[in-house]
Amino acid sequence: MSNSVHSTALEPTRSELTGLSWSQKLVRYLPTYGLVLLTLGLIIMFSILLPDTFPTMLNLRSIVSDKAIILILSLGVMIPMSAGRIDLTVGYGIVLWHILAISLQTLYGFPWPLAVLTVLLLGALMGVINGMLVEVARIDSFIATLGTGTILYALALWHSGGRQIVGVVPDAFYALNSTMILGLPITGYYVIAIAFAMWLAYEYLPFGRYLYAIGASPKAAALNGIPVRKFVMASFVASGVFTALAGILLAAKLRIGQASVGLEYLLPALVGAFLGSTTIKPGRVNVWGTMVGITILAVGISGIQQFGGSFWVEPMFNGVTLLIAIGIAGYAQRRKGAARKMPTPTSTKPN
């Protein structure tokens, strides 16, 4: 089976930096943190050009509210990506899950905590199904998750009848999204907590290291005793839970369920993960890189829209950025691969 995503880290190592001057080290680190610098540059530029609207708490609050759900999806989709797989159900599952989060309460009388738990369990179950299709049935992850995602979307249309799901739900459910802490939406704090936990898992726990090893070479990982099937399936389960969580927060934000909402989250979630693979740890999807990827999308789109950009600016920006991100990641991997294949000069001893 061919992997949908191939990942190899490209960040400079200590041996590569040994003997270099500070200016040479700066050049070597530029590809690693270039996207971070670009993000800061955009923030400064828009703050200067739009001093009355861009560098304001209202704009920051709007960005956090709009992009927190996308960030959760993007962090979810990067988990299978780190194992060399891709999960397209994040864009379709959020449609069904946010509808169910409302309908379980309004149509079937579920208490809101039970509705939330049910949706999370269904998201995990969807992850198990995706993992079995990829690892047991040996279907390429792109095809498998595109198929299951389309089925989820069909179920959302069937369940809702193409109509809005409305009704009275407890204020405590709405508070999952609407609560403000220190002037910012609580969803921003969810994202920070999730990102920090994922960073710990990837940097200090076997789970993250094993996923990276599987993404680099499944055969080599298996030969080293890593249970590839187990960890790949676990990555899909985690992605499914993240998608369900995003659906719950979307339901609490919209306060209705409708099948026409959700699909537009797929592209920016993928863009964020792919952009994340070009920074911090270039060539490897990573948590803080994904955060930076979504941040630059949010900053760029917000600034352009405040300049009077039309409604089509956001999808155009997302699509162009995705192509650029994939191109940069592919070029960096080819360049690193070529460098590794170059023969190492051997020292000769004088006669």
MIPA-865968 format. One record per residue (C-alpha): residue number from 1; chain; x, y, z. Coordinates in nm, 3 decimals. Example, Ala and Ser with C-alpha at 12.3 -4.5 7.8 and 13.67 -1.06 7.14 Angstrom:
! residues 2
{1 "A" {1.230 -0.450 0.780}}
{2 "A" {1.367 -0.106 0.714}}
//
This chain:
! residues 351
{1 "A" {0.000 0.000 0.000}}
{2 "A" {0.134 0.343 -0.088}}
{3 "A" {0.134 0.611 0.177}}
{4 "A" {-0.073 0.920 0.112}}
{5 "A" {0.177 1.142 0.289}}
{6 "A" {0.552 1.096 0.330}}
{7 "A" {0.722 1.281 0.611}}
{8 "A" {1.091 1.330 0.686}}
{9 "A" {1.229 1.590 0.922}}
{10 "A" {1.454 1.858 0.774}}
{11 "A" {1.542 2.077 1.069}}
{12 "A" {1.917 2.146 1.108}}
{13 "A" {2.107 1.911 1.336}}
{14 "A" {2.393 1.999 1.568}}
{15 "A" {2.644 1.832 1.340}}
{16 "A" {2.523 2.040 1.045}}
{17 "A" {2.567 2.362 1.245}}
{18 "A" {2.909 2.277 1.382}}
{19 "A" {3.176 2.512 1.250}}
{20 "A" {2.933 2.757 1.091}}
{21 "A" {2.945 3.130 1.161}}
{22 "A" {2.645 3.304 1.317}}
{23 "A" {2.540 3.438 0.976}}
{24 "A" {2.562 3.091 0.820}}
{25 "A" {2.357 2.948 1.107}}
{26 "A" {2.098 3.221 1.052}}
{27 "A" {2.071 3.126 0.684}}
{28 "A" {2.043 2.759 0.779}}
{29 "A" {1.763 2.834 1.027}}
{30 "A" {1.575 3.065 0.789}}
{31 "A" {1.381 2.782 0.614}}
{32 "A" {1.292 2.646 0.957}}
{33 "A" {1.144 2.966 1.098}}
{34 "A" {1.072 3.160 0.779}}
{35 "A" {0.695 3.112 0.809}}
{36 "A" {0.702 3.236 1.167}}
{37 "A" {0.886 3.551 1.057}}
{38 "A" {0.643 3.597 0.769}}
{39 "A" {0.350 3.573 1.010}}
{40 "A" {0.504 3.836 1.237}}
{41 "A" {0.576 4.053 0.932}}
{42 "A" {0.213 4.034 0.819}}
{43 "A" {0.089 4.125 1.167}}
{44 "A" {0.319 4.429 1.176}}
{45 "A" {0.228 4.534 0.821}}
{46 "A" {-0.149 4.511 0.872}}
{47 "A" {-0.118 4.684 1.211}}
{48 "A" {0.055 4.979 1.043}}
{49 "A" {-0.177 4.993 0.743}}
{50 "A" {-0.497 4.933 0.943}}
{51 "A" {-0.425 5.087 1.284}}
{52 "A" {-0.792 5.143 1.372}}
{53 "A" {-0.922 4.792 1.298}}
{54 "A" {-0.647 4.529 1.284}}
{55 "A" {-0.446 4.563 1.611}}
{56 "A" {-0.756 4.561 1.828}}
{57 "A" {-0.900 4.325 2.086}}
{58 "A" {-1.219 4.302 1.880}}
{59 "A" {-1.023 4.173 1.578}}
{60 "A" {-0.825 3.929 1.792}}
{61 "A" {-1.146 3.801 1.947}}
{62 "A" {-1.298 3.757 1.600}}
{63 "A" {-0.993 3.567 1.470}}
{64 "A" {-0.986 3.333 1.771}}
{65 "A" {-1.359 3.268 1.745}}
{66 "A" {-1.344 3.198 1.372}}
{67 "A" {-1.027 2.989 1.359}}
{68 "A" {-1.031 2.787 1.682}}
{69 "A" {-1.254 2.516 1.533}}
{70 "A" {-1.038 2.499 1.221}}
{71 "A" {-0.729 2.469 1.440}}
{72 "A" {-0.879 2.175 1.628}}
{73 "A" {-0.955 2.004 1.296}}
{74 "A" {-0.606 2.081 1.167}}
{75 "A" {-0.441 1.941 1.480}}
{76 "A" {-0.660 1.633 1.441}}
{77 "A" {-0.573 1.577 1.078}}
{78 "A" {-0.199 1.612 1.146}}
{79 "A" {-0.205 1.302 1.368}}
{80 "A" {-0.266 1.053 1.082}}
{81 "A" {-0.041 1.271 0.862}}
{82 "A" {0.248 1.212 1.101}}
{83 "A" {0.201 0.840 1.033}}
{84 "A" {0.200 0.895 0.656}}
{85 "A" {-0.180 0.880 0.619}}
{86 "A" {-0.448 1.138 0.556}}
{87 "A" {-0.798 1.175 0.700}}
{88 "A" {-1.046 1.360 0.479}}
{89 "A" {-1.342 1.280 0.704}}
{90 "A" {-1.262 1.587 0.915}}
{91 "A" {-1.444 1.804 0.662}}
{92 "A" {-1.745 1.576 0.629}}
{93 "A" {-1.770 1.442 0.984}}
{94 "A" {-1.803 1.789 1.135}}
{95 "A" {-2.125 1.829 0.933}}
{96 "A" {-2.289 1.521 1.086}}
{97 "A" {-2.146 1.566 1.435}}
{98 "A" {-2.266 1.924 1.481}}
{99 "A" {-2.613 1.825 1.358}}
{100 "A" {-2.624 1.531 1.601}}
{101 "A" {-2.503 1.748 1.890}}
{102 "A" {-2.819 1.955 1.845}}
{103 "A" {-3.068 1.687 1.737}}
{104 "A" {-2.982 1.443 2.018}}
{105 "A" {-3.094 1.713 2.262}}
{106 "A" {-3.388 1.864 2.075}}
{107 "A" {-3.536 1.556 1.908}}
{108 "A" {-3.440 1.271 2.139}}
{109 "A" {-3.422 1.442 2.478}}
{110 "A" {-3.059 1.365 2.560}}
{111 "A" {-2.909 1.573 2.845}}
{112 "A" {-2.636 1.788 2.692}}
{113 "A" {-2.344 1.605 2.863}}
{114 "A" {-2.477 1.272 2.730}}
{115 "A" {-2.521 1.421 2.383}}
{116 "A" {-2.161 1.545 2.389}}
{117 "A" {-2.030 1.208 2.508}}
{118 "A" {-2.232 1.023 2.242}}
{119 "A" {-2.095 1.240 1.963}}
{120 "A" {-1.738 1.194 2.087}}
{121 "A" {-1.784 0.815 2.099}}
{122 "A" {-1.930 0.815 1.749}}
{123 "A" {-1.630 1.016 1.631}}
{124 "A" {-1.397 0.756 1.785}}
{125 "A" {-1.597 0.478 1.619}}
{126 "A" {-1.559 0.653 1.285}}
{127 "A" {-1.185 0.658 1.346}}
{128 "A" {-1.186 0.284 1.413}}
{129 "A" {-1.369 0.224 1.084}}
{130 "A" {-1.122 0.442 0.893}}
{131 "A" {-0.830 0.265 1.058}}
{132 "A" {-0.967 -0.078 0.965}}
{133 "A" {-1.024 0.025 0.605}}
{134 "A" {-0.668 0.154 0.578}}
{135 "A" {-0.481 -0.107 0.781}}
{136 "A" {-0.695 -0.421 0.747}}
{137 "A" {-0.863 -0.376 0.407}}
{138 "A" {-0.541 -0.208 0.278}}
{139 "A" {-0.723 0.077 0.104}}
{140 "A" {-0.521 0.394 0.047}}
{141 "A" {-0.613 0.643 0.320}}
{142 "A" {-0.706 0.918 0.073}}
{143 "A" {-0.961 0.693 -0.102}}
{144 "A" {-1.088 0.529 0.219}}
{145 "A" {-1.153 0.851 0.408}}
{146 "A" {-1.298 1.024 0.103}}
{147 "A" {-1.547 0.739 0.077}}
{148 "A" {-1.639 0.729 0.446}}
{149 "A" {-1.654 1.108 0.455}}
{150 "A" {-1.901 1.116 0.168}}
{151 "A" {-2.114 0.858 0.351}}
{152 "A" {-2.110 1.075 0.665}}
{153 "A" {-2.224 1.373 0.461}}
{154 "A" {-2.504 1.166 0.307}}
{155 "A" {-2.614 1.059 0.656}}
{156 "A" {-2.616 1.425 0.763}}
{157 "A" {-2.842 1.513 0.470}}
{158 "A" {-3.070 1.216 0.545}}
{159 "A" {-3.092 1.286 0.918}}
{160 "A" {-3.165 1.655 0.874}}
{161 "A" {-3.380 1.616 0.564}}
{162 "A" {-3.187 1.907 0.418}}
{163 "A" {-3.347 2.138 0.677}}
{164 "A" {-3.215 2.322 0.979}}
{165 "A" {-3.227 2.142 1.313}}
{166 "A" {-3.347 2.397 1.568}}
{167 "A" {-3.472 2.381 1.922}}
{168 "A" {-3.408 2.490 2.278}}
{169 "A" {-3.091 2.351 2.437}}
{170 "A" {-2.943 2.438 2.778}}
{171 "A" {-2.731 2.752 2.816}}
{172 "A" {-2.457 2.531 2.958}}
{173 "A" {-2.416 2.374 2.615}}
{174 "A" {-2.388 2.713 2.445}}
{175 "A" {-2.132 2.811 2.709}}
{176 "A" {-1.891 2.552 2.566}}
{177 "A" {-1.827 2.806 2.291}}
{178 "A" {-1.959 3.142 2.412}}
{179 "A" {-1.777 3.172 2.747}}
{180 "A" {-1.522 3.455 2.755}}
{181 "A" {-1.206 3.438 2.967}}
{182 "A" {-0.987 3.749 2.994}}
{183 "A" {-1.170 3.896 2.699}}
{184 "A" {-1.108 3.600 2.464}}
{185 "A" {-1.335 3.307 2.366}}
{186 "A" {-1.287 2.991 2.567}}
{187 "A" {-1.227 2.799 2.242}}
{188 "A" {-0.887 2.965 2.217}}
{189 "A" {-0.792 2.815 2.552}}
{190 "A" {-0.913 2.473 2.435}}
{191 "A" {-0.675 2.499 2.141}}
{192 "A" {-0.380 2.598 2.359}}
{193 "A" {-0.445 2.310 2.600}}
{194 "A" {-0.480 2.058 2.316}}
{195 "A" {-0.169 2.186 2.139}}
{196 "A" {0.041 2.169 2.456}}
{197 "A" {-0.077 1.815 2.532}}
{198 "A" {-0.003 1.705 2.175}}
{199 "A" {0.341 1.866 2.187}}
{200 "A" {0.422 1.671 2.503}}
{201 "A" {0.301 1.349 2.339}}
{202 "A" {0.505 1.402 2.024}}
{203 "A" {0.823 1.519 2.194}}
{204 "A" {0.838 1.307 2.508}}
{205 "A" {0.612 1.003 2.470}}
{206 "A" {0.660 0.691 2.253}}
{207 "A" {0.327 0.760 2.077}}
{208 "A" {0.458 1.061 1.887}}
{209 "A" {0.798 0.912 1.807}}
{210 "A" {0.639 0.592 1.681}}
{211 "A" {0.401 0.783 1.452}}
{212 "A" {0.692 0.979 1.306}}
{213 "A" {0.887 0.656 1.254}}
{214 "A" {0.588 0.498 1.078}}
{215 "A" {0.548 0.805 0.859}}
{216 "A" {0.913 0.794 0.757}}
{217 "A" {0.915 0.421 0.677}}
{218 "A" {0.642 0.175 0.785}}
{219 "A" {0.859 -0.126 0.697}}
{220 "A" {1.154 0.000 0.898}}
{221 "A" {0.923 0.082 1.190}}
{222 "A" {0.779 -0.272 1.182}}
{223 "A" {1.127 -0.424 1.170}}
{224 "A" {1.214 -0.223 1.483}}
{225 "A" {0.920 -0.375 1.670}}
{226 "A" {0.672 -0.091 1.639}}
{227 "A" {0.312 -0.221 1.603}}
{228 "A" {0.232 -0.020 1.291}}
{229 "A" {-0.132 -0.124 1.257}}
{230 "A" {-0.209 -0.043 1.621}}
{231 "A" {-0.063 0.307 1.609}}
{232 "A" {-0.207 0.397 1.269}}
{233 "A" {-0.554 0.295 1.387}}
{234 "A" {-0.501 0.495 1.706}}
{235 "A" {-0.412 0.800 1.496}}
{236 "A" {-0.742 0.773 1.307}}
{237 "A" {-0.933 0.734 1.634}}
{238 "A" {-0.768 1.050 1.769}}
{239 "A" {-0.852 1.236 1.449}}
{240 "A" {-1.213 1.117 1.474}}
{241 "A" {-1.243 1.241 1.832}}
{242 "A" {-1.098 1.580 1.737}}
{243 "A" {-1.348 1.607 1.452}}
{244 "A" {-1.635 1.524 1.686}}
{245 "A" {-1.511 1.785 1.935}}
{246 "A" {-1.497 2.045 1.658}}
{247 "A" {-1.853 1.951 1.560}}
{248 "A" {-1.975 1.997 1.917}}
{249 "A" {-1.814 2.341 1.940}}
{250 "A" {-1.959 2.436 1.602}}
{251 "A" {-2.306 2.336 1.723}}
{252 "A" {-2.261 2.545 2.038}}
{253 "A" {-2.151 2.837 1.821}}
{254 "A" {-2.425 2.818 1.555}}
{255 "A" {-2.700 2.703 1.796}}
{256 "A" {-2.857 2.517 1.503}}
{257 "A" {-2.763 2.220 1.288}}
{258 "A" {-2.756 2.240 0.911}}
{259 "A" {-2.594 2.022 0.647}}
{260 "A" {-2.480 2.321 0.442}}
{261 "A" {-2.223 2.413 0.708}}
{262 "A" {-1.897 2.228 0.769}}
{263 "A" {-1.752 2.128 0.433}}
{264 "A" {-1.575 2.464 0.403}}
{265 "A" {-1.357 2.365 0.700}}
{266 "A" {-1.182 2.082 0.515}}
{267 "A" {-0.950 2.288 0.295}}
{268 "A" {-0.818 2.527 0.564}}
{269 "A" {-0.766 2.234 0.802}}
{270 "A" {-0.551 2.058 0.542}}
{271 "A" {-0.375 2.383 0.450}}
{272 "A" {-0.285 2.441 0.815}}
{273 "A" {-0.136 2.093 0.854}}
{274 "A" {0.059 2.112 0.527}}
{275 "A" {0.182 2.464 0.607}}
{276 "A" {0.285 2.336 0.946}}
{277 "A" {0.513 2.082 0.777}}
{278 "A" {0.713 2.369 0.624}}
{279 "A" {0.809 2.540 0.950}}
{280 "A" {0.950 2.466 1.298}}
{281 "A" {1.031 2.110 1.183}}
{282 "A" {1.031 2.143 0.802}}
{283 "A" {0.931 1.825 0.620}}
{284 "A" {0.746 1.687 0.922}}
{285 "A" {0.396 1.780 1.039}}
{286 "A" {0.422 1.921 1.389}}
{287 "A" {0.203 2.090 1.647}}
{288 "A" {0.351 2.439 1.661}}
{289 "A" {0.399 2.447 1.287}}
{290 "A" {0.029 2.371 1.243}}
{291 "A" {-0.055 2.652 1.485}}
{292 "A" {0.160 2.889 1.281}}
{293 "A" {0.002 2.764 0.958}}
{294 "A" {-0.352 2.845 1.071}}
{295 "A" {-0.234 3.174 1.224}}
{296 "A" {-0.089 3.299 0.898}}
{297 "A" {-0.411 3.204 0.720}}
{298 "A" {-0.615 3.391 0.980}}
{299 "A" {-0.394 3.699 0.972}}
{300 "A" {-0.373 3.711 0.593}}
{301 "A" {-0.745 3.664 0.536}}
{302 "A" {-0.842 3.910 0.811}}
{303 "A" {-0.611 4.178 0.676}}
{304 "A" {-0.722 4.132 0.315}}
{305 "A" {-1.089 4.139 0.411}}
{306 "A" {-1.040 4.460 0.608}}
{307 "A" {-0.892 4.611 0.294}}
{308 "A" {-1.224 4.535 0.125}}
{309 "A" {-1.154 4.191 -0.022}}
{310 "A" {-1.453 4.015 -0.178}}
{311 "A" {-1.623 3.701 -0.047}}
{312 "A" {-1.413 3.477 -0.274}}
{313 "A" {-1.084 3.594 -0.120}}
{314 "A" {-1.079 3.335 0.159}}
{315 "A" {-1.116 3.018 -0.055}}
{316 "A" {-0.875 3.164 -0.312}}
{317 "A" {-0.619 3.242 -0.039}}
{318 "A" {-0.657 2.894 0.113}}
{319 "A" {-0.618 2.717 -0.222}}
{320 "A" {-0.314 2.914 -0.335}}
{321 "A" {-0.151 2.875 0.006}}
{322 "A" {-0.207 2.499 0.000}}
{323 "A" {-0.035 2.467 -0.339}}
{324 "A" {0.255 2.681 -0.221}}
{325 "A" {0.288 2.481 0.103}}
{326 "A" {0.292 2.146 -0.078}}
{327 "A" {0.541 2.281 -0.331}}
{328 "A" {0.776 2.409 -0.060}}
{329 "A" {0.753 2.085 0.138}}
{330 "A" {0.819 1.875 -0.172}}
{331 "A" {1.115 2.087 -0.278}}
{332 "A" {1.266 2.077 0.071}}
{333 "A" {1.234 1.697 0.086}}
{334 "A" {1.394 1.654 -0.257}}
{335 "A" {1.678 1.888 -0.163}}
{336 "A" {1.740 1.707 0.164}}
{337 "A" {1.722 1.369 -0.009}}
{338 "A" {1.975 1.480 -0.267}}
{339 "A" {2.206 1.605 0.007}}
{340 "A" {2.190 1.272 0.187}}
{341 "A" {2.279 1.083 -0.129}}
{342 "A" {2.594 1.291 -0.188}}
{343 "A" {2.911 1.094 -0.107}}
{344 "A" {3.082 1.193 0.217}}
{345 "A" {3.439 1.314 0.153}}
{346 "A" {3.697 1.087 0.312}}
{347 "A" {4.011 1.218 0.464}}
{348 "A" {4.345 1.089 0.331}}
{349 "A" {4.648 1.034 0.545}}
{350 "A" {4.984 1.162 0.421}}
{351 "A" {5.229 0.894 0.313}}
//
